[in-house]
Amino acid sequence: MSGLIASIKYALAILSQVATFDGKKLVPEELMKLKIKDFFGLAKAIEGFGLEELAKELWSSQEKQG
């Protein structure tokens, strides 16, 4: 689980550096408030950073819970 959390924090840090939201940059803590669906929608813009595997893990864990 700690590896998964580290991956999410890494992805949020990347998004906070490369993305703007209504013309503003958001800190990773603000991005943590995103719904998972929105997070992965944004993450598609920075494919190639290992987010595909993270997405599979998160979707799989949510399906098991839901």
N, C-alpha and C positions, 0 to 999 in steps of 0.2 A: 504494500500500500504506500509506503514512503516513496518508492520510485515513481509511482503514479502521481502523487502530490507534487513531487519535484518536477515532473514533466509538465503538469498543468501550470505551475508557477513559472517555468521557463517559457511556455507558450504565451502566458499573459504578459510576461516581461517583453517578449518580442512584439506582441500586438501593441503594447503601450508605446513602443518606440516607432513602429512603422505605420500605425493607423491613426486617423483623426475621426472624431465623432462630432458632427455639427461644427467642424472647424477647430475642435479642441483636442488636445492629447489628454488621455486619461491615464491615471496611475493604475498599476496592476490591481490594487485593492478595489478600485471602482469597477474594473473589468470582471472581478470575481462575482459581481452581482448579476452578470449576464446569465441568461438561461443557457443550458447546454446546447440547445439547437442553434441559438444565436452565436454562441462561442465558436462552434464548428463551421458555421456559415462564414464567419470572419476568418477563421483559420485557413479556409481554402485559398485565401489570398496569399498566404505565406507557405504554401505546400513545399515540401522538400526539407522541412525542419523536423521530420519524424512525427508529425501530428496525425498521420494516417493510422499508425499503430495505436496511438493514444485514443483516437476516436473509436476504434474498434473495441478497445478495452472498456471505455466508458459506456458505449451503447450496450455492450454485452452485460455489464454490471447493472445497468438500469433496467434492462429487459428481465433480468432475474429477480429484481426487487419489485417490479410492477406487475 
